[in-house]
Amino acid sequence: MEYHLADLFEHAVDNFGERTFIVCDGKRRTYDEMEARANQLAHHLQAAGVKPGDHVGIYALNSVEWIEIMWAVFKIRAVWVNINFRYVEDELRYLFTNADLVALVHQKQYSPRVEGVLPYLPDLKHIITIEDGSDCAAPSGAMNYEDALAGQSSERDFGPRSSDDHYILYTGGTTGMPKGVVWRQEDVFFALGGGLDLPTGNRVSSPEGLVKRGLANGPITMLPIAPLMHGATQWGVMQGAFIGNTLVLVPQFDPIDVWRLVQEEKVNVVMITGDAMGRPLVEALDEASAKFDLSSLIALSSTAAQFSPTVKDEFFKRLPNLVMTDSVGSSEGGANGLTYVSKDNTAMKGGPTVKPNEDTAVFDDDGERVQPGSGVIGKIARSGHVPIGYYKDPEKTAETFVQIEGRRWSIPGDFAVVEEDGTITLLGRGSVSINSGGEKIHPEEVEAAVKSHPGVWDAVVVGVPDERWGQRVAAVIQARDGAAPDLASIQEHCRLSIARYKVPRELHVVGQMVRSPSGKPDYRWALNIATST
């Protein structure tokens, strides 16, 4: 029995062909239309020499073309590589080289950057440029996207595929250069693609099982907001596709555009990545001109970033019947657990406290399971369906994927504690934890306390050098309009919810917070701010 992502999409096409699949930036595709265009692009790539296992880069904002490329590459058993559209030439040169790209599809506005790195990429044989209204000249030798599709067959006449085919997710992380996480397609399907239903723990028993679920439940309309270069939205799209849902995308995040689309497309579920999207979304509802019919909206789902209690409370004030979930996972381990958040019960001890799935555990530094209620801080681990490793990085692979209890586990470095009832509370990534006088301080817990201050719009917490303590806690904040919080007021406020040793000792106020496009904190940027001012 094969679980291949292209096969799963084609099962959906055969059952939901006339349903609307994708809506983005004024363009719409049914399942049948997406299938036909993806087949055309797949045939073009084959004709251009792209072979099974070859790597094809996607360098674009959210668009229907992004999705067409995704399916086209999988159909011919090649591997697509997600590219951060904020990268400049040096970062692009590193990523393109590290990923061994043989082909690249990019939006025209990024042509100058692509042209700048071409001399360093002798293995990049084929470039396709998507028109986006930009007046940039396409790179030398590039082909127009629509011309690439023109004249190609729309038939599905590809050979058999394998569950062992690869999927790669390049993750920027918080402290280093991007790393390519390599998965078998079957493993990533069960870890991230809907093969395991997190709320129930049920596993799909056959590829046709997803289609049956879609036929039984009927379509829902989902709006994942983050960029498609981020795993959360990739998997929001793919999970939705496998069961016949409609996916609505925004090219770039704008809260008013999101609420407009919820109204116009009758969106049922909005997917966010924490406060960076949640806070502007909820506050946009208070703007005088923002009067939207949100009666279709049933659920709000957050993953991959801190989603503070104060922001959750604001959503419930305005949308009291909203079903809200918060989840824990990683590019290296898949989904670890999920929790339902209820009104008047949004308090957090750090990151979210979730019910773990059956393959998730927490291990201490000696490789022993952390016992419920022990208070021991360990690291979240997942076994079963886990990645092969990091692309071309055996050393990092050996550090992250380890043998414990006779099984292979992925332990990417997220600290956590196990509560008395067996639930797991996330504390944050070890690579950005702060060691002050021997005490481990996890930034997410402090950030939640700082962001609950009425004068703070956003915050990132880092550790800066301290002669006595090794490191001390520094908060980088963006104040609310008209507010001017000082260090003393923030310290007084934080002492109400966190221990004194965790309270920030420094405050740095910036005009604009810098985060990744997916909403994750940019700890390197924040550390530079804290150590240079």
C-alpha positions in Angstrom: 0.0 0.0 0.0 1.6 3.3 -1.1 1.1 6.7 0.5 2.3 9.2 -2.0 1.2 12.9 -1.8 0.5 13.2 -5.5 -1.5 9.9 -5.5 -3.6 11.3 -2.5 -4.3 14.5 -4.4 -5.3 12.5 -7.5 -7.7 10.4 -5.4 -9.3 13.7 -4.4 -9.5 15.0 -7.9 -11.3 11.8 -9.0 -13.9 12.3 -6.3 -14.2 16.1 -5.9 -13.3 17.3 -9.4 -16.0 20.0 -9.7 -15.4 21.4 -6.2 -13.5 24.7 -5.8 -10.0 23.8 -4.6 -8.0 27.1 -4.4 -8.9 30.8 -4.2 -6.1 33.4 -4.2 -5.6 36.9 -5.4 -8.7 36.9 -7.6 -7.9 33.5 -9.2 -9.9 30.3 -8.6 -9.2 26.7 -9.5 -11.5 23.7 -9.2 -9.9 20.3 -8.4 -10.2 19.4 -12.1 -8.6 22.6 -13.3 -5.7 22.3 -10.8 -5.1 18.8 -12.0 -5.0 19.7 -15.6 -2.6 22.6 -15.2 -0.4 20.7 -12.8 -0.2 17.9 -15.4 0.8 20.4 -18.1 3.6 21.8 -15.9 4.7 18.3 -14.9 5.0 17.3 -18.6 7.0 20.5 -19.3 9.4 19.8 -16.4 9.9 16.2 -17.7 10.7 17.6 -21.1 13.2 20.0 -19.6 15.0 17.1 -18.1 13.8 17.1 -14.5 14.0 13.5 -13.2 12.7 11.6 -10.2 14.6 12.8 -7.1 15.7 16.1 -8.7 15.1 19.3 -6.7 13.0 22.2 -8.0 12.9 25.5 -6.1 9.6 27.5 -5.6 10.4 31.2 -4.9 7.1 33.1 -4.8 4.4 34.6 -2.6 1.2 32.6 -2.0 -0.5 32.0 -5.3 -2.4 29.4 -7.3 0.8 28.9 -9.3 2.6 27.9 -6.1 0.1 25.1 -5.6 0.3 24.0 -9.3 4.1 23.8 -9.0 3.8 21.7 -5.8 1.6 19.1 -7.4 3.4 19.1 -10.7 6.8 18.4 -9.1 5.4 15.6 -6.9 3.6 14.0 -9.9 7.0 13.3 -11.6 8.5 12.1 -8.3 10.8 15.1 -8.1 11.2 17.2 -4.9 10.2 20.8 -4.5 12.2 23.1 -2.2 10.5 26.0 -0.4 12.4 29.3 -0.6 12.0 32.2 1.8 11.0 35.3 -0.3 12.8 37.6 2.2 16.2 36.1 1.6 18.8 38.4 -0.1 21.5 37.2 -2.5 24.0 35.7 0.0 21.2 33.7 1.7 19.8 32.6 -1.6 23.1 31.5 -2.9 23.6 29.3 0.2 20.1 27.8 0.0 20.2 27.2 -3.8 23.6 25.5 -3.5 22.8 23.5 -0.4 19.6 22.3 -2.0 21.2 21.2 -5.3 18.5 22.8 -7.4 18.3 21.8 -11.0 15.2 23.9 -11.8 13.6 27.1 -10.3 10.2 28.6 -10.6 10.0 32.2 -9.3 7.9 35.3 -9.4 9.2 37.9 -11.7 9.7 40.5 -9.0 12.6 38.4 -7.6 14.4 38.3 -11.0 17.2 40.7 -9.9 18.1 38.4 -7.0 18.0 35.3 -9.1 20.2 36.9 -11.8 22.7 37.9 -9.1 23.2 34.3 -7.9 23.2 32.5 -11.3 27.0 32.6 -11.7 27.4 30.5 -8.6 24.8 27.8 -9.7 26.2 25.7 -12.5 23.8 22.9 -11.9 20.7 25.1 -12.2 19.6 24.1 -15.7 16.0 25.5 -16.1 14.3 28.6 -14.9 10.6 29.5 -15.2 9.3 33.0 -14.4 5.7 33.7 -13.2 4.3 37.1 -14.3 3.3 39.2 -11.3 2.9 42.7 -12.8 6.5 43.5 -12.0 8.6 45.5 -14.5 11.7 43.5 -13.6 13.4 41.8 -16.6 13.4 38.0 -16.4 16.7 36.2 -15.8 18.7 35.2 -18.9 17.3 32.1 -20.5 14.2 32.0 -18.3 10.9 30.8 -19.7 7.5 32.3 -19.1 5.2 30.2 -16.8 2.2 30.2 -19.0 4.3 29.5 -22.1 5.7 26.5 -20.2 2.2 25.1 -19.8 1.0 25.9 -23.3 0.9 23.0 -25.7 1.6 20.4 -23.0 -0.7 17.5 -22.3 -3.2 17.8 -19.5 -3.5 14.0 -19.2 -2.4 12.1 -16.1 -0.1 9.6 -17.7 2.7 9.3 -15.2 4.3 6.2 -13.9 3.8 4.5 -10.5 5.2 6.3 -7.5 6.7 5.2 -4.2 6.0 5.9 -0.5 9.8 6.2 -0.3 9.9 9.3 -2.5 11.1 12.4 -0.7 9.6 15.6 0.6 11.9 18.3 1.9 11.0 21.2 4.1 13.7 23.9 4.5 13.3 25.4 8.0 14.9 28.7 8.8 15.0 28.0 12.5 15.8 30.8 15.0 19.5 30.9 15.2 21.2 29.4 12.1 21.2 28.9 8.4 18.2 27.0 6.9 18.3 23.2 7.0 16.5 20.9 4.7 14.5 18.3 6.6 14.2 15.1 4.5 11.1 12.9 4.9 9.8 9.8 3.2 6.4 10.8 1.8 4.6 8.1 3.8 6.2 9.2 7.0 5.4 12.9 6.5 1.8 12.0 5.6 1.3 10.4 8.9 3.2 13.0 10.8 1.8 16.1 9.2 -0.5 15.3 6.3 -3.6 14.1 8.0 -2.7 10.4 8.2 -3.1 10.7 12.0 -6.2 12.6 13.3 -4.8 14.4 16.3 -8.1 15.0 18.2 -9.1 11.3 18.0 -5.7 9.5 17.5 -7.2 7.5 14.6 -5.0 6.6 11.7 -6.0 6.4 8.1 -6.1 2.7 7.1 -5.9 3.2 3.3 -5.4 6.1 0.9 -9.1 5.9 0.0 -9.9 6.5 3.7 -9.3 10.3 3.3 -11.7 10.5 0.4 -14.4 8.7 2.4 -13.9 11.3 5.2 -14.4 14.1 2.7 -17.5 12.5 1.2 -19.0 11.9 4.6 -18.3 15.4 6.1 -18.8 17.6 3.1 -16.4 20.4 2.2 -15.3 23.1 4.5 -13.5 26.3 3.6 -10.1 27.0 5.2 -7.9 30.0 5.2 -4.3 29.3 6.2 -2.6 32.7 6.4 1.1 32.0 6.6 3.3 31.9 3.5 3.4 28.6 1.6 7.1 28.6 2.2 6.2 27.7 5.8 5.2 24.1 6.7 2.0 25.1 8.5 0.4 26.4 5.3 1.8 23.7 3.0 0.2 21.1 5.2 -3.0 23.1 5.7 -3.3 23.1 1.9 -2.4 19.4 1.4 -4.5 18.1 4.3 -7.5 20.1 3.0 -6.9 18.9 -0.6 -6.9 15.2 0.4 -10.5 15.5 1.7 -12.0 17.8 -0.8 -12.0 21.1 1.1 -11.7 24.6 -0.4 -8.5 26.5 0.5 -8.4 30.3 0.5 -5.0 32.0 0.5 -3.7 35.6 0.8 -0.6 36.6 -1.2 0.7 38.5 1.9 -0.8 39.0 5.4 -3.2 41.9 5.8 -5.8 41.6 8.6 -8.5 43.5 6.7 -8.0 41.3 3.6 -8.3 38.2 5.8 -11.6 39.3 7.3 -12.9 40.4 3.8 -12.1 37.0 2.5 -13.8 35.3 5.4 -16.9 37.2 4.6 -16.8 36.8 0.8 -15.7 33.2 0.6 -17.7 32.0 3.7 -14.5 30.7 5.4 -15.1 28.2 8.2 -11.6 27.9 9.6 -8.8 30.4 9.9 -5.3 29.1 10.5 -2.7 31.4 12.1 0.8 31.2 13.5 0.5 32.8 16.9 0.4 36.4 18.1 2.1 38.0 15.1 -1.1 37.2 13.1 -3.6 36.8 15.9 -3.1 40.2 17.5 -3.5 42.4 14.4 -6.4 40.2 13.3 -8.4 40.6 16.4 -7.7 44.3 16.8 -8.7 45.0 13.2 -12.2 44.0 14.1 -12.4 47.2 16.2 -11.6 49.5 13.3 -14.6 51.7 12.5 -14.6 50.7 8.9 -14.2 47.0 9.6 -17.7 45.6 9.7 -17.7 42.1 8.4 -20.2 39.2 8.4 -18.2 36.5 10.1 -21.2 34.1 10.7 -19.5 31.4 8.6 -16.4 31.3 10.9 -16.4 28.3 13.2 -12.8 27.7 14.2 -9.4 29.4 14.7 -6.3 27.2 14.7 -2.8 28.3 15.8 0.5 26.5 15.4 4.2 27.0 15.3 4.4 30.2 17.3 3.5 31.7 20.7 -0.3 32.4 21.0 -0.7 34.4 24.1 -3.6 34.1 26.6 -4.4 37.8 26.2 -4.8 37.5 22.5 -7.0 34.4 22.9 -9.2 36.3 25.4 -9.6 39.2 22.9 -10.9 36.7 20.2 -13.4 35.2 22.6 -14.7 38.7 23.6 -15.5 39.4 20.0 -16.3 35.8 18.8 -17.6 34.0 21.9 -18.6 30.8 20.2 -15.3 30.3 18.4 -13.7 26.8 18.5 -10.0 27.5 19.2 -7.1 25.1 19.0 -3.4 25.5 19.8 -0.9 22.8 18.7 2.7 21.8 19.1 5.0 20.4 16.4 8.1 20.9 14.4 9.5 20.5 10.9 11.7 17.7 12.3 9.1 15.8 14.2 5.7 16.5 12.9 2.6 17.2 15.1 3.2 16.4 18.7 -0.1 17.3 20.2 -3.1 19.6 20.3 -5.3 21.4 22.8 -8.8 22.9 22.6 -8.9 26.4 24.2 -12.1 27.4 25.9 -13.4 30.8 26.9 -12.2 31.9 30.5 -9.6 29.1 30.4 -6.8 30.5 28.4 -4.0 30.7 31.0 -0.7 29.1 30.1 2.4 28.0 32.0 4.7 28.6 29.1 3.8 27.5 25.7 0.6 25.5 25.1 -0.3 22.5 27.2 -1.4 19.7 24.9 -2.5 16.2 24.9 0.3 14.3 23.2 -0.2 11.8 20.4 0.9 8.2 21.0 4.3 8.6 19.5 5.3 11.6 21.6 7.3 11.5 24.8 9.6 13.8 26.8 13.1 12.7 27.7 15.6 14.1 30.2 19.3 14.6 29.5 20.0 11.0 30.5 17.6 9.6 28.0 15.0 8.7 30.6 11.3 9.5 30.2 10.1 12.4 32.2 7.5 11.2 34.7 4.1 13.0 34.9 4.1 15.6 37.7 7.8 15.3 38.4 8.6 18.9 37.4 11.6 17.7 35.5 12.3 19.7 32.3 13.1 17.5 29.3 12.9 17.7 25.6 9.9 16.7 23.4 10.6 13.6 21.2 8.7 11.8 18.6 9.1 8.3 17.2 7.4 6.3 14.5 7.0 8.4 11.4 10.0 10.7 11.6 12.3 12.2 9.0 15.3 10.5 7.4 17.5 13.5 8.6 18.9 16.8 7.5 19.9 17.2 3.8 23.7 16.9 3.5 24.3 17.3 7.2 25.1 14.0 8.9 26.5 15.6 12.0 23.3 17.5 12.7 21.2 14.5 11.8 23.1 12.4 14.4 22.4 15.0 17.0 18.7 15.3 16.4 17.7 11.7 15.5 18.8 9.3 18.2 18.1 5.8 19.5 16.3 5.5 22.8 14.4 2.5 24.1 15.3 0.6 21.0 13.5 3.1 18.8 14.6 6.0 16.6 13.4 9.4 18.0 13.4 12.9 16.6 14.5 15.4 19.4 14.9 18.8 17.7 15.4 20.7 21.0 12.1 21.9 22.3 12.0 21.9 26.1 8.8 20.7 27.9 7.5 19.4 31.2 4.9 16.6 31.7 2.0 17.5 33.8 0.4 15.2 36.4 -2.4 14.2 33.9 0.1 13.3 31.2 -0.3 16.4 29.1 2.8 18.2 27.9 3.6 21.9 28.4 6.0 23.4 25.8 8.6 25.7 27.2 10.5 26.7 24.0 13.5 25.8 21.8 16.6 25.0 23.7 18.8 26.9 21.2 17.3 30.2 22.5 16.9 29.4 26.2 18.6 31.7 28.6 21.0 30.5 31.3 21.1 33.0 34.1 23.1 31.9 37.2 22.4 28.3 36.4 18.7 28.8 36.0 17.2 27.9 32.6 14.8 30.6 31.4 12.6 29.9 28.4 11.8 33.0 26.3 8.2 32.0 25.4 7.1 32.1 29.0 8.6 35.5 29.5 7.3 36.8 26.2 3.8 35.9 27.2 4.2 37.8 30.5 5.6 40.9 28.7 3.0 40.9 26.0 0.2 40.9 28.5 1.3 44.4 29.6 -1.3 46.9 28.4 1.3 49.1 26.8 3.0 46.4 24.8 2.1 45.4 21.3 4.7 42.8 20.7 7.8 41.4 22.4 10.8 39.1 21.9 13.0 38.0 24.8 16.7 37.1 24.5 19.6 36.5 26.8 22.5 39.0 26.8 25.9 38.6 28.3 26.2 39.3 32.1 29.6 39.2 34.0 28.0 37.9 37.2 25.1 35.7 36.0 26.4 34.6 32.5 23.2 35.9 30.9 20.5 38.3 31.9 17.0 38.6 30.4 16.4 41.4 27.9 13.1 42.3 26.4 12.8 43.9 22.9 9.3 45.4 22.6 7.1 47.3 20.2 4.9 49.6 22.2 1.2 50.2 21.4 0.4 53.5 19.7 0.4 56.2 22.3 2.0 54.1 25.0 5.4 54.4 26.5 6.0 51.5 28.9 9.2 51.7 30.9 11.3 48.9 32.4 10.0 49.4 35.9 6.3 49.1 34.8 7.1 45.9 32.8 9.0 44.4 35.7 6.2 45.1 38.1 3.6 43.6 35.7 5.7 40.5 35.0 6.2 39.7 38.7 2.5 39.0 38.9 2.8 35.9 36.6 6.5 34.7 36.5 9.3 34.2 39.0 11.5 37.2 39.8 14.6 35.6 38.2 12.7 35.4 34.9 11.7 39.1 34.9 13.5 41.2 32.2 16.5 43.2 33.4 16.7 45.3 30.2 14.2 46.9 27.9 14.8 47.9 24.3 12.0 49.7 22.4 11.8 49.4 18.6 9.5 51.1 16.2 8.8 47.9 14.3 9.2 44.3 15.4 10.9 42.0 13.0 9.6 38.5 12.7 9.8 35.8 10.1 7.1 35.8 7.4 5.4 32.9 9.3 5.3 35.0 12.5 8.1 33.3 14.4 10.4 35.5 16.5 13.7 36.5 14.8 15.9 35.9 17.8 19.1 36.8 15.9 17.7 40.2 15.1 16.5 40.8 18.7 19.8 39.8 20.1 21.6 42.2 17.8 19.2 45.0 19.0 19.7 44.1 22.7 23.5 44.0 22.4 24.1 47.0 20.2 21.9 49.6 22.0 
